């Protein structure tokens, strides 16, 4: 037997059809909660006080008034959400409430006059409206309600402050300042019992906020201008003093300057320039000497040297050398080898070559002299530079101090000029005030009260009640562990359900169960017929001759299913016997209408188990059907001991031999152990579960008990399913043609009716 260990695994996926079933089952709770919500909405509508709301609209202005290209003292309000939130808090603050009360008092308006029974406006300002009155200890108007009057033990300034604070709180209680979150628009709404008061207070808040922004800029400009004036006087004196000190020290230390540079610094700069030029000349001469020495290592290498090529003497000697060499070559080529002119020409050619060599030596000597002269020039300039640096270093301390004095004077001048320019800008823009906020629309007196309407209140209450009902339904469904579908039962137990049996018509007496005509169209009859064929076709029950029908708990309909199944099989032509093995309740005799044991003694299962009767004595016929029954007409003492005796096995074996099918109606599994004892004598078990009545935990516990007793997995039957959950597939034409086929159907039914059976017949 394979069953799940936890009943929660039997919960199936939720689909729309299941939701519809849940709502239909819990419709009472849902309607009750919805009705309660509607009643609550009506109560809220009836209990809300009459109030009027007026609204003024303002906006942060991103455009700025700028008369000249200068910076303002107070920067514009940044167009950011935190800044906008801060401004909303500022409008709703106690400081703004004090300003509004002061403005209303100046206009002779008491915002609480309607609540206290006075006229909404008058010529006398209400007490406590102006901050000056609060500070001076005035007591306020006599028209205030009792909530605004402080305790009599408070006096003087404490009493005035208490009155003013209470009026501010009352004013702020009717205020609502919001922003839509998509723009920089501010909505100032005020609710009051009088529409005129609501409009005046809302407009007073808008104007007070505009005046507050103006006051912020004016006060900031004044304070900045005063501070700049004081700082400019101090900086002017400091600048004059620092410049005088710098000039006096420059004159006393001899640090004269030309174009901002001292003479010593200019001398050092010139020496550095000359030294760099001398070093460059020395390096150039040394490089030329190295090049000449490298070329002299090769024969005729100096001929390509620049100084040699550029020397006019060498060029002239090279010309003469070329002439002598050409004349000697001509004489040798003509064959005049013995000419007396050849020795003379050879002597002159050697002389010319000697002169060229000497001239090259002179050039190299001149290069060395040039290098020596450049080295002496470099040494001389370095000496002069060291002397100048020594003289310049002697004045370092004085120069550093002078530079510090000059920097201080320049810094003082820079600060002074900056503040002076800013002071002139502020003076130029004096009187130009831009609050950065615009009043888009003033508040008008509303024509109708503000609050929740009747139909919206009822709709809101209905939606709230429906939502609460859905939540309650969800909680009830989560806590409900009863079997609600075939799929959940199969998922929890791991076993298939052979059939789902719907509830039968209430007009039908229970003792006629299984007597319906085969074509009657009753869903219960069709389900019983389907169960009969499923028992014949199912591999687990097709060979079973002895069936035990049981359930987890009482009142699950197992006796009704057993009786209906037995009668259906008997009508189908099989020999069937139904044994009432429940020795505690004896339901079968009561359902079938067997005679009362007090009127007519009837031998049953208990008499056979005690040995007081034989099998033929306890078999009784069923009225109007070929079904045979073994009833238990009266309770039997020690039922468990008798069911576990050998007489019970003897009874089952005898019935197996005489009948095609033996059905035993056993007690529930969880109430007694009788079902486990009876199950050891049967071939298959039919386990009945009531739809919407049996919990999955009870089903699993019962199956676990049977499993522990070594019994095979029962075949499951889901009983008492609602008609909507048990839909029958039928061709609509069968309903129209039912009357035409009635005679043939009736004949078939009459042919299957049982004949009277005498006691003892099988």
NORGINOR-V751746 format. One record per run of one state. SS is the DSSP state (H for helix, E for strand, - for the rest). FROM is the first residue (numbers start at 1). TO is the last residue. Records with the same first field share a line. If there is no record, write none. Layout:
SS: FROM-TO + FROM-TO
This chain:
-: 1-6 + 11-15 + 26-26 + 48-50 + 61-80 + 92-93 + 107-108 + 110-112 + 117-120 + 122-130 + 137-145 + 149-155 + 174-174 + 179-184 + 193-194 + 254-256 + 259-260 + 297-300 + 305-305 + 311-311 + 335-340 + 394-395 + 429-436 + 442-449 + 451-453 + 480-481 + 483-485 + 494-496 + 503-509 + 513-522 + 538-545 + 552-557 + 572-575 + 581-586 + 593-604 + 611-614 + 619-619 + 623-624 + 631-638 + 644-645 + 659-660 + 666-673 + 680-683 + 691-694 + 709-714 + 722-731 + 737-741 + 752-762
H: 7-10 + 16-25 + 27-47 + 81-91 + 94-106 + 113-116 + 131-136 + 146-148 + 156-173 + 195-253 + 263-296 + 301-304 + 306-310 + 312-334 + 341-393 + 396-428 + 454-479 + 486-493 + 510-512 + 523-537 + 558-571 + 587-592 + 605-610 + 615-618 + 639-643 + 646-658 + 674-679 + 696-708 + 732-736 + 742-751
E: 51-60 + 109-109 + 121-121 + 175-178 + 185-192 + 257-258 + 261-262 + 437-441 + 450-450 + 482-482 + 497-502 + 546-551 + 576-580 + 620-622 + 625-630 + 661-665 + 684-690 + 695-695 + 715-721
